[in-house]
Structures are given as structure tokens and as C-alpha cells.
Amino acid sequence: SNVVTAGQTPRSLVFHEFAFWRALQIVQNQDRSGQVTGSDTADLLACLTHAGLLDPLGGTSPVELAKWLDEALLAFDERFLLAQDRMFKGLSVTEEGTWDGPF
């Protein structure tokens, strides 16, 4: 799906914010939606890559940036996969049986 929040925020905007705060190593524990743009994220990542700060070994190549972005995208997607697993795990008809309670 291209929409990830109840507020119908496009996935790319949510990822830009996730990547921005991840690059700064700040856990986003409050709603900061709309405070970071894709351009902000691109500028920050370009500066950090140029300074060798995204790679633990100090690499500054586009390959290091691509690797960091791949890892960030995996971490971003993992949050939703975990939530999806929690939501449906144990709630199938086989596991729950026939409904016999009040409505």
C-alpha cells in the first residue's frame, strides 16, 4: 500500500521523516508529521555522506549512501510488518473457533 497512516499520509512522506530522524539517530516518539520534507532529508543525507558520517568506516561514496538508504527502508517497512503480524496473529477462524459471544 502507498498509504501508511490513518490520516492518509503518503508513504513517501512518512519515509522521508523516518529517514531524517534515523540519520540523526533520534527516536521519533512524538508526532512530527509535516515538519520534514523530502528535500530536507536529501540535504541532510548528502551532508552526512559527504562528511563520512553515515558509514561507520567513514566512507563517502554513493555506494555507502545507497546501502544506508536500503537499510533504512528495511527498518521502515519492518515496523509495519511487525504491526501487521501482531494484528492478525492468532485471530484466524482456525485458532479462534466459531463466535459464540454477544454482539
GURO-683884 format. One record per residue (C-alpha): residue in one letter; x, y, z. Coordinates in nm, 4 decimals, always signed. Layout:
<lodos>
+-----+----------+----------+----------+
! res !       px !       py !       pz !
+-----+----------+----------+----------+
!   a !        X !        Y !        Z !
...
+-----+----------+----------+----------+
</lodos>
This chain:
<lodos>
+-----+----------+----------+----------+
! res !       px !       py !       pz !
+-----+----------+----------+----------+
!   s !  +0.0000 !  +0.0000 !  +0.0000 !
!   n !  +0.1117 !  +0.3523 !  -0.0679 !
!   v !  -0.0695 !  +0.4955 !  +0.2376 !
!   v !  +0.0549 !  +0.4055 !  +0.5842 !
!   t !  -0.1295 !  +0.6094 !  +0.8451 !
!   a !  -0.4892 !  +0.6637 !  +0.9443 !
!   g !  -0.4509 !  +1.0254 !  +0.8351 !
!   q !  -0.3852 !  +0.9043 !  +0.4800 !
!   t !  -0.0299 !  +1.0404 !  +0.4675 !
!   p !  +0.1526 !  +0.9170 !  +0.1566 !
!   r !  +0.4157 !  +0.6514 !  +0.2299 !
!   s !  +0.6979 !  +0.8553 !  +0.0751 !
!   l !  +0.6395 !  +1.1491 !  +0.3115 !
!   v !  +0.6390 !  +0.9215 !  +0.6142 !
!   f !  +0.9593 !  +0.7533 !  +0.4924 !
!   h !  +1.1327 !  +1.0900 !  +0.4405 !
!   e !  +1.0609 !  +1.1807 !  +0.8003 !
!   f !  +1.1655 !  +0.8361 !  +0.9237 !
!   a !  +1.4958 !  +0.8560 !  +0.7324 !
!   f !  +1.5627 !  +1.2116 !  +0.8543 !
!   w !  +1.5228 !  +1.1232 !  +1.2224 !
!   r !  +1.7058 !  +0.7917 !  +1.1757 !
!   a !  +2.0027 !  +0.9720 !  +1.0197 !
!   l !  +2.0194 !  +1.1967 !  +1.3245 !
!   q !  +1.9740 !  +0.8881 !  +1.5434 !
!   i !  +1.6732 !  +1.0415 !  +1.7131 !
!   v !  +1.3860 !  +0.8114 !  +1.8013 !
!   q !  +1.0678 !  +0.9681 !  +1.6770 !
!   n !  +0.8384 !  +0.9209 !  +1.9741 !
!   q !  +0.6090 !  +1.2102 !  +1.9048 !
!   d !  +0.4151 !  +1.3296 !  +1.6045 !
!   r !  +0.6356 !  +1.5479 !  +1.3912 !
!   s !  +0.4459 !  +1.4959 !  +1.0688 !
!   g !  +0.4822 !  +1.7715 !  +0.8186 !
!   q !  +0.7953 !  +1.9139 !  +0.9784 !
!   v !  +1.0394 !  +1.7406 !  +0.7435 !
!   t !  +1.0296 !  +1.7406 !  +0.3652 !
!   g !  +1.1967 !  +1.5122 !  +0.1140 !
!   s !  +1.4328 !  +1.7986 !  +0.0318 !
!   d !  +1.5299 !  +1.8324 !  +0.3984 !
!   t !  +1.6080 !  +1.4629 !  +0.4117 !
!   a !  +1.8066 !  +1.4695 !  +0.0858 !
!   d !  +2.0123 !  +1.7685 !  +0.2050 !
!   l !  +2.0846 !  +1.6069 !  +0.5408 !
!   l !  +2.1843 !  +1.2729 !  +0.3869 !
!   a !  +2.4075 !  +1.4445 !  +0.1286 !
!   c !  +2.5884 !  +1.6393 !  +0.4004 !
!   l !  +2.6290 !  +1.3360 !  +0.6267 !
!   t !  +2.7536 !  +1.1217 !  +0.3383 !
!   h !  +3.0000 !  +1.3899 !  +0.2261 !
!   a !  +3.1333 !  +1.4110 !  +0.5834 !
!   g !  +3.1565 !  +1.0302 !  +0.6093 !
!   l !  +2.9090 !  +1.0162 !  +0.8951 !
!   l !  +2.6584 !  +0.7648 !  +0.7568 !
!   d !  +2.9163 !  +0.4889 !  +0.7302 !
!   p !  +3.0865 !  +0.3632 !  +1.0494 !
!   l !  +3.4106 !  +0.3370 !  +0.8498 !
!   g !  +3.3845 !  +0.6937 !  +0.7211 !
!   g !  +3.3027 !  +0.6082 !  +0.3593 !
!   t !  +3.1772 !  +0.8929 !  +0.1441 !
!   s !  +3.0792 !  +0.7148 !  -0.1774 !
!   p !  +2.7322 !  +0.6955 !  -0.3315 !
!   v !  +2.7511 !  +0.3214 !  -0.2614 !
!   e !  +2.7590 !  +0.3925 !  +0.1129 !
!   l !  +2.4574 !  +0.6215 !  +0.0808 !
!   a !  +2.2667 !  +0.3593 !  -0.1197 !
!   k !  +2.3481 !  +0.0953 !  +0.1426 !
!   w !  +2.2288 !  +0.3249 !  +0.4221 !
!   l !  +1.9052 !  +0.4010 !  +0.2346 !
!   d !  +1.8405 !  +0.0301 !  +0.1719 !
!   e !  +1.8856 !  -0.0426 !  +0.5426 !
!   a !  +1.6631 !  +0.2496 !  +0.6396 !
!   l !  +1.3886 !  +0.1297 !  +0.4048 !
!   l !  +1.4076 !  -0.2208 !  +0.5509 !
!   a !  +1.3806 !  -0.0786 !  +0.9041 !
!   f !  +1.0893 !  +0.1422 !  +0.7959 !
!   d !  +0.8990 !  -0.1453 !  +0.6365 !
!   e !  +0.9728 !  -0.3762 !  +0.9297 !
!   r !  +0.7688 !  -0.1533 !  +1.1621 !
!   f !  +0.4583 !  -0.2154 !  +0.9528 !
!   l !  +0.5264 !  -0.5848 !  +0.9027 !
!   l !  +0.5570 !  -0.6315 !  +1.2785 !
!   a !  +0.2351 !  -0.4420 !  +1.3376 !
!   q !  +0.0579 !  -0.6469 !  +1.0720 !
!   d !  +0.1798 !  -0.9718 !  +1.2285 !
!   r !  +0.0615 !  -0.8617 !  +1.5730 !
!   m !  -0.2742 !  -0.7592 !  +1.4377 !
!   f !  -0.3616 !  -1.0882 !  +1.2705 !
!   k !  -0.1582 !  -1.3485 !  +1.4571 !
!   g !  -0.3865 !  -1.5795 !  +1.6481 !
!   l !  -0.7074 !  -1.4334 !  +1.5095 !
!   s !  -0.7878 !  -1.6791 !  +1.2338 !
!   v !  -1.1051 !  -1.8862 !  +1.2349 !
!   t !  -0.8963 !  -2.1983 !  +1.2981 !
!   e !  -0.7393 !  -2.0525 !  +1.6119 !
!   e !  -1.0430 !  -1.8654 !  +1.7444 !
!   g !  -1.3191 !  -2.1090 !  +1.6530 !
!   t !  -1.6816 !  -2.0188 !  +1.5919 !
!   w !  -1.8035 !  -1.6958 !  +1.7513 !
!   d !  -2.0461 !  -1.7665 !  +2.0351 !
!   g !  -2.0463 !  -1.4432 !  +2.2355 !
!   p !  -2.2769 !  -1.1403 !  +2.2434 !
!   f !  -2.2573 !  -0.8744 !  +1.9747 !
+-----+----------+----------+----------+
</lodos>
